[in-house]
Amino acid sequence: MKKTLGLIITAVGILIVAGAFVFTPDHALNAADSGSGISASALLAYSGFITFGIGIVLYISSLPLAGEKSK
């Protein structure tokens, strides 16, 4: 359950980041550039990175440590 939830949150984070880069207007700077302001979707891009990180942490915490036998 925790592994699946981690993968779902990771996928949502990737989709958020991809959406921020795809839907940023052409006249704006890079979507991850915080100096570009709201029109560059910096907040959306960074929140996607954070969501992706949370999903990775949940997924990795559900895996057994090296050398452990799975239950």
C-alpha positions as CSV (number, residue, x, y, z in Angstrom):
1,M,0.0,0.0,0.0
2,K,2.7,2.5,1.0
3,K,4.8,1.5,-2.1
4,T,1.8,2.2,-4.4
5,L,1.0,5.5,-2.7
6,G,4.6,6.6,-3.1
7,L,4.6,5.8,-6.8
8,I,1.3,7.6,-7.3
9,I,2.6,10.7,-5.5
10,T,5.8,10.6,-7.5
11,A,3.8,10.4,-10.8
12,V,1.7,13.3,-9.8
13,G,4.8,15.3,-9.0
14,I,6.3,14.5,-12.4
15,L,3.1,15.6,-14.1
16,I,3.0,18.9,-12.2
17,V,6.6,19.7,-13.2
18,A,5.9,18.7,-16.8
19,G,2.8,20.9,-16.8
20,A,4.7,23.8,-15.4
21,F,7.3,23.6,-18.2
22,V,4.7,22.9,-21.0
23,F,2.2,25.6,-20.0
24,T,4.7,28.4,-19.3
25,P,4.2,31.2,-21.8
26,D,6.9,31.6,-24.5
27,H,7.7,35.1,-23.6
28,A,8.5,34.2,-20.0
29,L,11.8,32.8,-18.8
30,N,12.5,29.3,-17.6
31,A,9.6,27.8,-15.6
32,A,11.9,26.9,-12.7
33,D,13.4,30.4,-12.6
34,S,12.0,32.1,-9.4
35,G,13.0,35.5,-10.8
36,S,10.5,35.2,-13.6
37,G,7.5,35.7,-11.3
38,I,4.1,34.1,-11.5
39,S,3.8,34.2,-15.3
40,A,6.7,31.6,-15.5
41,S,5.0,29.1,-13.2
42,A,7.9,29.0,-10.8
43,L,5.7,28.2,-7.8
44,L,4.0,25.4,-9.8
45,A,7.4,23.9,-10.9
46,Y,8.9,24.0,-7.4
47,S,5.8,22.5,-5.8
48,G,6.0,19.7,-8.3
49,F,9.6,19.1,-7.4
50,I,8.6,18.9,-3.7
51,T,5.7,16.6,-4.4
52,F,8.0,14.3,-6.5
53,G,10.5,14.3,-3.6
54,I,7.8,13.3,-1.1
55,G,6.7,10.4,-3.3
56,I,10.3,9.2,-3.7
57,V,10.8,9.2,0.1
58,L,7.5,7.3,0.7
59,Y,8.5,4.7,-2.0
60,I,12.0,4.2,-0.7
61,S,10.9,4.0,2.9
62,S,8.7,1.0,1.9
63,L,11.6,-1.0,0.4
64,P,13.6,-3.4,2.6
65,L,17.1,-2.5,3.6
66,A,20.0,-4.2,1.8
67,G,20.6,-7.7,3.1
68,E,17.2,-8.0,4.8
69,K,14.8,-10.8,3.9
70,S,11.4,-9.6,2.8
71,K,8.5,-10.6,5.0
